[in-house]
Amino acid sequence: MNDRMRYFIKEWVEPVIIAVILALIIRTFIVQAFKIPTGSMRPTLIEGDRILVNKFIYKFKKPERGDVIVFLSPEDKKKDFIKRLVGLPEENVKIAHGSILINDKIVETDSVMRERYYYNAGNFGEEDKTITVPEDAYYVLGDNSISSRDSRYWGFLPKKYLIGKAFLIYWPPTRIRLIR
C-alpha cells in the first residue's frame, strides 16, 4: 500500500467509520429523534414536531406521573407511540367528569391536569370505572384525549415496551423547548 492510500484511509475512512459507530451507539442507547405524526398530544406536541427522547434515563430512575414517554404500541409493535404517563404500577385509576383520580384522589399536578379534560372512552376508560394498573405496567393518555388512542382503548402499557422519556422539541425552530 502506498503512502497516498495510507493517508486517505487515516484521514478520511477512519474518521467516517468512527463517526458512524458513535452515531449508532448514541441512537441505540442514549438519545433518539422522533417525529410527531398525529395531534393526540396537542397542545404539548403538534403534528410535525421533531423531538429527542432520552433512552437511558429509566435505567437510573423510575418513570414518574406526568412524564411524556415514547413506547412500542401494544397493538402494533412496529409503531412507536407517545403519551403522558398517568397511572403507575398497582395504582387505581379512574376518569370521572373530565378528571383523573388515582387511588380515589384527583390528580392536580400541572403536567397531568393543566387545562385538560379527559374524555371517557373505551373499555379501560368508562365513566366512574376504577381500573387497577398491573405490577409491570402503566396507564397512559394523550393530552388531547378526544382524539387519542391510548390506555382507555388497549389497556395497560407493559414496562418492557417503554423506549424512553421525551425531553426536547428541536424542530421547527419556533417551537424549540423542553417538554413538560
PyMOL CGO cylinders between C-alpha atoms (Angstrom):
from pymol import cmd
from pymol.cgo import CYLINDER

trace = [
    CYLINDER, 0.00, 0.00, 0.00, 1.46, 3.37, -0.98, 0.3, 1, 1, 1, 1, 1, 1,
    CYLINDER, 1.46, 3.37, -0.98, 1.69, 6.46, 1.23, 0.3, 1, 1, 1, 1, 1, 1,
    CYLINDER, 1.69, 6.46, 1.23, -1.14, 8.21, -0.56, 0.3, 1, 1, 1, 1, 1, 1,
    CYLINDER, -1.14, 8.21, -0.56, -3.56, 5.34, 0.13, 0.3, 1, 1, 1, 1, 1, 1,
    CYLINDER, -3.56, 5.34, 0.13, -2.49, 5.17, 3.80, 0.3, 1, 1, 1, 1, 1, 1,
    CYLINDER, -2.49, 5.17, 3.80, -3.05, 8.91, 4.14, 0.3, 1, 1, 1, 1, 1, 1,
    CYLINDER, -3.05, 8.91, 4.14, -6.53, 8.64, 2.58, 0.3, 1, 1, 1, 1, 1, 1,
    CYLINDER, -6.53, 8.64, 2.58, -7.53, 5.80, 4.93, 0.3, 1, 1, 1, 1, 1, 1,
    CYLINDER, -7.53, 5.80, 4.93, -6.12, 7.51, 8.01, 0.3, 1, 1, 1, 1, 1, 1,
    CYLINDER, -6.12, 7.51, 8.01, -7.55, 10.95, 7.25, 0.3, 1, 1, 1, 1, 1, 1,
    CYLINDER, -7.55, 10.95, 7.25, -10.92, 10.05, 5.67, 0.3, 1, 1, 1, 1, 1, 1,
    CYLINDER, -10.92, 10.05, 5.67, -12.05, 6.46, 6.04, 0.3, 1, 1, 1, 1, 1, 1,
    CYLINDER, -12.05, 6.46, 6.04, -11.08, 6.01, 9.69, 0.3, 1, 1, 1, 1, 1, 1,
    CYLINDER, -11.08, 6.01, 9.69, -12.92, 9.13, 10.99, 0.3, 1, 1, 1, 1, 1, 1,
    CYLINDER, -12.92, 9.13, 10.99, -16.04, 8.26, 8.97, 0.3, 1, 1, 1, 1, 1, 1,
    CYLINDER, -16.04, 8.26, 8.97, -16.13, 4.74, 10.37, 0.3, 1, 1, 1, 1, 1, 1,
    CYLINDER, -16.13, 4.74, 10.37, -15.67, 6.06, 13.93, 0.3, 1, 1, 1, 1, 1, 1,
    CYLINDER, -15.67, 6.06, 13.93, -18.43, 8.65, 13.41, 0.3, 1, 1, 1, 1, 1, 1,
    CYLINDER, -18.43, 8.65, 13.41, -20.85, 6.01, 12.11, 0.3, 1, 1, 1, 1, 1, 1,
    CYLINDER, -20.85, 6.01, 12.11, -20.12, 3.70, 15.05, 0.3, 1, 1, 1, 1, 1, 1,
    CYLINDER, -20.12, 3.70, 15.05, -20.58, 6.53, 17.57, 0.3, 1, 1, 1, 1, 1, 1,
    CYLINDER, -20.58, 6.53, 17.57, -23.83, 7.62, 15.91, 0.3, 1, 1, 1, 1, 1, 1,
    CYLINDER, -23.83, 7.62, 15.91, -25.20, 4.08, 16.06, 0.3, 1, 1, 1, 1, 1, 1,
    CYLINDER, -25.20, 4.08, 16.06, -24.25, 3.73, 19.74, 0.3, 1, 1, 1, 1, 1, 1,
    CYLINDER, -24.25, 3.73, 19.74, -25.82, 7.09, 20.62, 0.3, 1, 1, 1, 1, 1, 1,
    CYLINDER, -25.82, 7.09, 20.62, -29.04, 6.35, 18.71, 0.3, 1, 1, 1, 1, 1, 1,
    CYLINDER, -29.04, 6.35, 18.71, -29.35, 2.84, 20.09, 0.3, 1, 1, 1, 1, 1, 1,
    CYLINDER, -29.35, 2.84, 20.09, -28.62, 3.51, 23.76, 0.3, 1, 1, 1, 1, 1, 1,
    CYLINDER, -28.62, 3.51, 23.76, -28.69, 7.22, 24.59, 0.3, 1, 1, 1, 1, 1, 1,
    CYLINDER, -28.69, 7.22, 24.59, -30.86, 9.63, 22.52, 0.3, 1, 1, 1, 1, 1, 1,
    CYLINDER, -30.86, 9.63, 22.52, -33.16, 9.10, 19.57, 0.3, 1, 1, 1, 1, 1, 1,
    CYLINDER, -33.16, 9.10, 19.57, -35.06, 11.56, 17.40, 0.3, 1, 1, 1, 1, 1, 1,
    CYLINDER, -35.06, 11.56, 17.40, -38.76, 11.08, 16.60, 0.3, 1, 1, 1, 1, 1, 1,
    CYLINDER, -38.76, 11.08, 16.60, -41.31, 12.97, 14.52, 0.3, 1, 1, 1, 1, 1, 1,
    CYLINDER, -41.31, 12.97, 14.52, -44.83, 13.55, 15.88, 0.3, 1, 1, 1, 1, 1, 1,
    CYLINDER, -44.83, 13.55, 15.88, -47.35, 12.16, 13.33, 0.3, 1, 1, 1, 1, 1, 1,
    CYLINDER, -47.35, 12.16, 13.33, -50.72, 12.99, 14.95, 0.3, 1, 1, 1, 1, 1, 1,
    CYLINDER, -50.72, 12.99, 14.95, -52.45, 15.52, 17.18, 0.3, 1, 1, 1, 1, 1, 1,
    CYLINDER, -52.45, 15.52, 17.18, -53.04, 13.12, 20.09, 0.3, 1, 1, 1, 1, 1, 1,
    CYLINDER, -53.04, 13.12, 20.09, -50.65, 15.10, 22.32, 0.3, 1, 1, 1, 1, 1, 1,
    CYLINDER, -50.65, 15.10, 22.32, -51.90, 18.60, 21.45, 0.3, 1, 1, 1, 1, 1, 1,
    CYLINDER, -51.90, 18.60, 21.45, -51.15, 21.22, 22.71, 0.3, 1, 1, 1, 1, 1, 1,
    CYLINDER, -51.15, 21.22, 22.71, -47.92, 19.81, 24.22, 0.3, 1, 1, 1, 1, 1, 1,
    CYLINDER, -47.92, 19.81, 24.22, -46.78, 18.34, 20.90, 0.3, 1, 1, 1, 1, 1, 1,
    CYLINDER, -46.78, 18.34, 20.90, -48.22, 19.06, 17.48, 0.3, 1, 1, 1, 1, 1, 1,
    CYLINDER, -48.22, 19.06, 17.48, -48.02, 17.28, 14.15, 0.3, 1, 1, 1, 1, 1, 1,
    CYLINDER, -48.02, 17.28, 14.15, -44.59, 17.69, 12.59, 0.3, 1, 1, 1, 1, 1, 1,
    CYLINDER, -44.59, 17.69, 12.59, -42.74, 18.47, 15.83, 0.3, 1, 1, 1, 1, 1, 1,
    CYLINDER, -42.74, 18.47, 15.83, -39.41, 16.70, 15.99, 0.3, 1, 1, 1, 1, 1, 1,
    CYLINDER, -39.41, 16.70, 15.99, -38.38, 15.60, 19.44, 0.3, 1, 1, 1, 1, 1, 1,
    CYLINDER, -38.38, 15.60, 19.44, -35.47, 14.00, 21.26, 0.3, 1, 1, 1, 1, 1, 1,
    CYLINDER, -35.47, 14.00, 21.26, -36.05, 11.04, 23.56, 0.3, 1, 1, 1, 1, 1, 1,
    CYLINDER, -36.05, 11.04, 23.56, -33.72, 10.06, 26.41, 0.3, 1, 1, 1, 1, 1, 1,
    CYLINDER, -33.72, 10.06, 26.41, -33.46, 6.27, 26.11, 0.3, 1, 1, 1, 1, 1, 1,
    CYLINDER, -33.46, 6.27, 26.11, -31.31, 5.59, 29.19, 0.3, 1, 1, 1, 1, 1, 1,
    CYLINDER, -31.31, 5.59, 29.19, -32.96, 7.69, 31.91, 0.3, 1, 1, 1, 1, 1, 1,
    CYLINDER, -32.96, 7.69, 31.91, -35.19, 4.87, 33.12, 0.3, 1, 1, 1, 1, 1, 1,
    CYLINDER, -35.19, 4.87, 33.12, -32.15, 2.69, 33.77, 0.3, 1, 1, 1, 1, 1, 1,
    CYLINDER, -32.15, 2.69, 33.77, -31.36, 5.04, 36.67, 0.3, 1, 1, 1, 1, 1, 1,
    CYLINDER, -31.36, 5.04, 36.67, -34.76, 6.25, 37.85, 0.3, 1, 1, 1, 1, 1, 1,
    CYLINDER, -34.76, 6.25, 37.85, -38.35, 5.11, 37.70, 0.3, 1, 1, 1, 1, 1, 1,
    CYLINDER, -38.35, 5.11, 37.70, -40.86, 6.76, 35.36, 0.3, 1, 1, 1, 1, 1, 1,
    CYLINDER, -40.86, 6.76, 35.36, -42.99, 9.38, 37.11, 0.3, 1, 1, 1, 1, 1, 1,
    CYLINDER, -42.99, 9.38, 37.11, -46.57, 10.50, 36.69, 0.3, 1, 1, 1, 1, 1, 1,
    CYLINDER, -46.57, 10.50, 36.69, -46.66, 13.29, 34.12, 0.3, 1, 1, 1, 1, 1, 1,
    CYLINDER, -46.66, 13.29, 34.12, -43.65, 12.08, 32.09, 0.3, 1, 1, 1, 1, 1, 1,
    CYLINDER, -43.65, 12.08, 32.09, -44.16, 12.22, 28.33, 0.3, 1, 1, 1, 1, 1, 1,
    CYLINDER, -44.16, 12.22, 28.33, -42.96, 8.82, 27.19, 0.3, 1, 1, 1, 1, 1, 1,
    CYLINDER, -42.96, 8.82, 27.19, -42.29, 7.03, 23.90, 0.3, 1, 1, 1, 1, 1, 1,
    CYLINDER, -42.29, 7.03, 23.90, -43.07, 3.33, 23.68, 0.3, 1, 1, 1, 1, 1, 1,
    CYLINDER, -43.07, 3.33, 23.68, -43.90, 0.48, 21.33, 0.3, 1, 1, 1, 1, 1, 1,
    CYLINDER, -43.90, 0.48, 21.33, -47.61, 0.34, 20.58, 0.3, 1, 1, 1, 1, 1, 1,
    CYLINDER, -47.61, 0.34, 20.58, -49.25, -2.54, 22.45, 0.3, 1, 1, 1, 1, 1, 1,
    CYLINDER, -49.25, -2.54, 22.45, -51.44, -3.08, 19.37, 0.3, 1, 1, 1, 1, 1, 1,
    CYLINDER, -51.44, -3.08, 19.37, -48.69, -2.95, 16.72, 0.3, 1, 1, 1, 1, 1, 1,
    CYLINDER, -48.69, -2.95, 16.72, -45.08, -3.42, 17.88, 0.3, 1, 1, 1, 1, 1, 1,
    CYLINDER, -45.08, -3.42, 17.88, -43.83, -1.84, 14.64, 0.3, 1, 1, 1, 1, 1, 1,
    CYLINDER, -43.83, -1.84, 14.64, -45.22, 1.57, 15.66, 0.3, 1, 1, 1, 1, 1, 1,
    CYLINDER, -45.22, 1.57, 15.66, -43.93, 3.98, 18.28, 0.3, 1, 1, 1, 1, 1, 1,
    CYLINDER, -43.93, 3.98, 18.28, -46.45, 5.94, 20.36, 0.3, 1, 1, 1, 1, 1, 1,
    CYLINDER, -46.45, 5.94, 20.36, -46.03, 8.98, 22.57, 0.3, 1, 1, 1, 1, 1, 1,
    CYLINDER, -46.03, 8.98, 22.57, -48.36, 9.66, 25.52, 0.3, 1, 1, 1, 1, 1, 1,
    CYLINDER, -48.36, 9.66, 25.52, -48.35, 11.05, 29.05, 0.3, 1, 1, 1, 1, 1, 1,
    CYLINDER, -48.35, 11.05, 29.05, -47.82, 8.60, 31.90, 0.3, 1, 1, 1, 1, 1, 1,
    CYLINDER, -47.82, 8.60, 31.90, -50.80, 8.89, 34.24, 0.3, 1, 1, 1, 1, 1, 1,
    CYLINDER, -50.80, 8.89, 34.24, -51.08, 5.66, 36.25, 0.3, 1, 1, 1, 1, 1, 1,
    CYLINDER, -51.08, 5.66, 36.25, -48.18, 3.85, 37.88, 0.3, 1, 1, 1, 1, 1, 1,
    CYLINDER, -48.18, 3.85, 37.88, -47.97, 0.14, 38.77, 0.3, 1, 1, 1, 1, 1, 1,
    CYLINDER, -47.97, 0.14, 38.77, -50.57, -1.06, 41.32, 0.3, 1, 1, 1, 1, 1, 1,
    CYLINDER, -50.57, -1.06, 41.32, -52.46, 2.24, 41.37, 0.3, 1, 1, 1, 1, 1, 1,
    CYLINDER, -52.46, 2.24, 41.37, -56.23, 2.54, 40.94, 0.3, 1, 1, 1, 1, 1, 1,
    CYLINDER, -56.23, 2.54, 40.94, -57.12, 4.85, 38.04, 0.3, 1, 1, 1, 1, 1, 1,
    CYLINDER, -57.12, 4.85, 38.04, -60.50, 6.38, 37.31, 0.3, 1, 1, 1, 1, 1, 1,
    CYLINDER, -60.50, 6.38, 37.31, -61.69, 9.04, 34.85, 0.3, 1, 1, 1, 1, 1, 1,
    CYLINDER, -61.69, 9.04, 34.85, -64.64, 10.94, 36.26, 0.3, 1, 1, 1, 1, 1, 1,
    CYLINDER, -64.64, 10.94, 36.26, -66.16, 14.19, 34.98, 0.3, 1, 1, 1, 1, 1, 1,
    CYLINDER, -66.16, 14.19, 34.98, -63.03, 15.04, 32.97, 0.3, 1, 1, 1, 1, 1, 1,
    CYLINDER, -63.03, 15.04, 32.97, -60.59, 14.49, 35.83, 0.3, 1, 1, 1, 1, 1, 1,
    CYLINDER, -60.59, 14.49, 35.83, -58.12, 11.74, 36.61, 0.3, 1, 1, 1, 1, 1, 1,
    CYLINDER, -58.12, 11.74, 36.61, -58.41, 10.10, 40.01, 0.3, 1, 1, 1, 1, 1, 1,
    CYLINDER, -58.41, 10.10, 40.01, -55.58, 7.99, 41.39, 0.3, 1, 1, 1, 1, 1, 1,
    CYLINDER, -55.58, 7.99, 41.39, -56.50, 5.90, 44.41, 0.3, 1, 1, 1, 1, 1, 1,
    CYLINDER, -56.50, 5.90, 44.41, -59.71, 8.00, 44.71, 0.3, 1, 1, 1, 1, 1, 1,
    CYLINDER, -59.71, 8.00, 44.71, -57.85, 11.35, 44.83, 0.3, 1, 1, 1, 1, 1, 1,
    CYLINDER, -57.85, 11.35, 44.83, -57.99, 13.87, 41.97, 0.3, 1, 1, 1, 1, 1, 1,
    CYLINDER, -57.99, 13.87, 41.97, -54.61, 14.37, 40.31, 0.3, 1, 1, 1, 1, 1, 1,
    CYLINDER, -54.61, 14.37, 40.31, -53.78, 18.05, 40.49, 0.3, 1, 1, 1, 1, 1, 1,
    CYLINDER, -53.78, 18.05, 40.49, -50.24, 18.14, 39.11, 0.3, 1, 1, 1, 1, 1, 1,
    CYLINDER, -50.24, 18.14, 39.11, -49.77, 20.66, 36.29, 0.3, 1, 1, 1, 1, 1, 1,
    CYLINDER, -49.77, 20.66, 36.29, -48.27, 18.14, 33.90, 0.3, 1, 1, 1, 1, 1, 1,
    CYLINDER, -48.27, 18.14, 33.90, -51.36, 15.92, 34.06, 0.3, 1, 1, 1, 1, 1, 1,
    CYLINDER, -51.36, 15.92, 34.06, -54.26, 18.32, 34.64, 0.3, 1, 1, 1, 1, 1, 1,
    CYLINDER, -54.26, 18.32, 34.64, -53.18, 21.69, 33.23, 0.3, 1, 1, 1, 1, 1, 1,
    CYLINDER, -53.18, 21.69, 33.23, -56.22, 22.86, 31.23, 0.3, 1, 1, 1, 1, 1, 1,
    CYLINDER, -56.22, 22.86, 31.23, -57.09, 19.31, 30.21, 0.3, 1, 1, 1, 1, 1, 1,
    CYLINDER, -57.09, 19.31, 30.21, -60.38, 17.50, 30.12, 0.3, 1, 1, 1, 1, 1, 1,
    CYLINDER, -60.38, 17.50, 30.12, -60.12, 13.72, 29.90, 0.3, 1, 1, 1, 1, 1, 1,
    CYLINDER, -60.12, 13.72, 29.90, -62.94, 12.09, 27.96, 0.3, 1, 1, 1, 1, 1, 1,
    CYLINDER, -62.94, 12.09, 27.96, -64.36, 8.73, 28.85, 0.3, 1, 1, 1, 1, 1, 1,
    CYLINDER, -64.36, 8.73, 28.85, -63.95, 6.17, 26.10, 0.3, 1, 1, 1, 1, 1, 1,
    CYLINDER, -63.95, 6.17, 26.10, -63.03, 2.52, 25.52, 0.3, 1, 1, 1, 1, 1, 1,
    CYLINDER, -63.03, 2.52, 25.52, -63.24, -0.44, 27.86, 0.3, 1, 1, 1, 1, 1, 1,
    CYLINDER, -63.24, -0.44, 27.86, -60.50, 0.95, 30.12, 0.3, 1, 1, 1, 1, 1, 1,
    CYLINDER, -60.50, 0.95, 30.12, -61.85, 4.49, 30.36, 0.3, 1, 1, 1, 1, 1, 1,
    CYLINDER, -61.85, 4.49, 30.36, -65.55, 4.17, 31.14, 0.3, 1, 1, 1, 1, 1, 1,
    CYLINDER, -65.55, 4.17, 31.14, -67.12, 6.84, 33.37, 0.3, 1, 1, 1, 1, 1, 1,
    CYLINDER, -67.12, 6.84, 33.37, -66.55, 6.10, 37.06, 0.3, 1, 1, 1, 1, 1, 1,
    CYLINDER, -66.55, 6.10, 37.06, -64.94, 2.71, 36.33, 0.3, 1, 1, 1, 1, 1, 1,
    CYLINDER, -64.94, 2.71, 36.33, -61.90, 2.08, 38.53, 0.3, 1, 1, 1, 1, 1, 1,
    CYLINDER, -61.90, 2.08, 38.53, -59.05, 0.14, 36.94, 0.3, 1, 1, 1, 1, 1, 1,
    CYLINDER, -59.05, 0.14, 36.94, -56.03, -1.26, 38.76, 0.3, 1, 1, 1, 1, 1, 1,
    CYLINDER, -56.03, -1.26, 38.76, -52.74, -0.95, 36.89, 0.3, 1, 1, 1, 1, 1, 1,
    CYLINDER, -52.74, -0.95, 36.89, -50.82, -4.27, 36.94, 0.3, 1, 1, 1, 1, 1, 1,
    CYLINDER, -50.82, -4.27, 36.94, -47.45, -4.54, 38.67, 0.3, 1, 1, 1, 1, 1, 1,
    CYLINDER, -47.45, -4.54, 38.67, -45.34, -4.37, 35.48, 0.3, 1, 1, 1, 1, 1, 1,
    CYLINDER, -45.34, -4.37, 35.48, -47.39, -1.82, 33.53, 0.3, 1, 1, 1, 1, 1, 1,
    CYLINDER, -47.39, -1.82, 33.53, -48.50, 1.81, 33.19, 0.3, 1, 1, 1, 1, 1, 1,
    CYLINDER, -48.50, 1.81, 33.19, -51.68, 3.68, 32.25, 0.3, 1, 1, 1, 1, 1, 1,
    CYLINDER, -51.68, 3.68, 32.25, -51.04, 6.34, 29.60, 0.3, 1, 1, 1, 1, 1, 1,
    CYLINDER, -51.04, 6.34, 29.60, -53.22, 9.02, 28.00, 0.3, 1, 1, 1, 1, 1, 1,
    CYLINDER, -53.22, 9.02, 28.00, -52.84, 11.51, 25.18, 0.3, 1, 1, 1, 1, 1, 1,
    CYLINDER, -52.84, 11.51, 25.18, -53.08, 15.17, 26.22, 0.3, 1, 1, 1, 1, 1, 1,
    CYLINDER, -53.08, 15.17, 26.22, -55.72, 15.61, 23.52, 0.3, 1, 1, 1, 1, 1, 1,
    CYLINDER, -55.72, 15.61, 23.52, -57.87, 12.78, 24.83, 0.3, 1, 1, 1, 1, 1, 1,
    CYLINDER, -57.87, 12.78, 24.83, -60.75, 13.34, 22.41, 0.3, 1, 1, 1, 1, 1, 1,
    CYLINDER, -60.75, 13.34, 22.41, -58.50, 12.18, 19.54, 0.3, 1, 1, 1, 1, 1, 1,
    CYLINDER, -58.50, 12.18, 19.54, -56.06, 9.85, 21.23, 0.3, 1, 1, 1, 1, 1, 1,
    CYLINDER, -56.06, 9.85, 21.23, -55.89, 6.08, 21.05, 0.3, 1, 1, 1, 1, 1, 1,
    CYLINDER, -55.89, 6.08, 21.05, -54.40, 5.22, 24.43, 0.3, 1, 1, 1, 1, 1, 1,
    CYLINDER, -54.40, 5.22, 24.43, -54.82, 3.07, 27.55, 0.3, 1, 1, 1, 1, 1, 1,
    CYLINDER, -54.82, 3.07, 27.55, -58.55, 3.76, 27.56, 0.3, 1, 1, 1, 1, 1, 1,
    CYLINDER, -58.55, 3.76, 27.56, -58.80, 1.55, 24.45, 0.3, 1, 1, 1, 1, 1, 1,
    CYLINDER, -58.80, 1.55, 24.45, -55.98, -1.01, 24.58, 0.3, 1, 1, 1, 1, 1, 1,
    CYLINDER, -55.98, -1.01, 24.58, -55.39, -1.25, 28.30, 0.3, 1, 1, 1, 1, 1, 1,
    CYLINDER, -55.39, -1.25, 28.30, -52.07, -1.12, 30.05, 0.3, 1, 1, 1, 1, 1, 1,
    CYLINDER, -52.07, -1.12, 30.05, -48.61, -0.38, 28.70, 0.3, 1, 1, 1, 1, 1, 1,
    CYLINDER, -48.61, -0.38, 28.70, -46.18, -3.17, 29.65, 0.3, 1, 1, 1, 1, 1, 1,
    CYLINDER, -46.18, -3.17, 29.65, -42.93, -1.81, 31.13, 0.3, 1, 1, 1, 1, 1, 1,
    CYLINDER, -42.93, -1.81, 31.13, -40.93, -3.77, 28.55, 0.3, 1, 1, 1, 1, 1, 1,
    CYLINDER, -40.93, -3.77, 28.55, -42.40, -1.61, 25.73, 0.3, 1, 1, 1, 1, 1, 1,
    CYLINDER, -42.40, -1.61, 25.73, -41.03, 1.64, 27.20, 0.3, 1, 1, 1, 1, 1, 1,
    CYLINDER, -41.03, 1.64, 27.20, -38.44, 3.30, 24.93, 0.3, 1, 1, 1, 1, 1, 1,
    CYLINDER, -38.44, 3.30, 24.93, -37.71, 6.50, 26.86, 0.3, 1, 1, 1, 1, 1, 1,
    CYLINDER, -37.71, 6.50, 26.86, -38.69, 9.94, 28.04, 0.3, 1, 1, 1, 1, 1, 1,
    CYLINDER, -38.69, 9.94, 28.04, -39.32, 12.78, 25.57, 0.3, 1, 1, 1, 1, 1, 1,
    CYLINDER, -39.32, 12.78, 25.57, -37.40, 15.84, 26.74, 0.3, 1, 1, 1, 1, 1, 1,
    CYLINDER, -37.40, 15.84, 26.74, -36.94, 18.35, 23.90, 0.3, 1, 1, 1, 1, 1, 1,
    CYLINDER, -36.94, 18.35, 23.90, -38.70, 19.71, 20.82, 0.3, 1, 1, 1, 1, 1, 1,
    CYLINDER, -38.70, 19.71, 20.82, -35.85, 20.62, 18.46, 0.3, 1, 1, 1, 1, 1, 1,
    CYLINDER, -35.85, 20.62, 18.46, -37.77, 21.37, 15.26, 0.3, 1, 1, 1, 1, 1, 1,
    CYLINDER, -37.77, 21.37, 15.26, -39.32, 23.61, 14.00, 0.3, 1, 1, 1, 1, 1, 1,
    CYLINDER, -39.32, 23.61, 14.00, -37.17, 26.42, 15.41, 0.3, 1, 1, 1, 1, 1, 1,
    CYLINDER, -37.17, 26.42, 15.41, -40.20, 28.42, 16.57, 0.3, 1, 1, 1, 1, 1, 1,
    CYLINDER, -40.20, 28.42, 16.57, -41.21, 25.53, 18.86, 0.3, 1, 1, 1, 1, 1, 1,
    CYLINDER, -41.21, 25.53, 18.86, -37.83, 24.67, 20.41, 0.3, 1, 1, 1, 1, 1, 1,
    CYLINDER, -37.83, 24.67, 20.41, -38.44, 23.96, 24.10, 0.3, 1, 1, 1, 1, 1, 1,
    CYLINDER, -38.44, 23.96, 24.10, -38.20, 21.41, 26.86, 0.3, 1, 1, 1, 1, 1, 1,
    CYLINDER, -38.20, 21.41, 26.86, -41.16, 19.04, 27.08, 0.3, 1, 1, 1, 1, 1, 1,
    CYLINDER, -41.16, 19.04, 27.08, -43.16, 19.17, 30.30, 0.3, 1, 1, 1, 1, 1, 1,
]
cmd.load_cgo(trace, "trace")
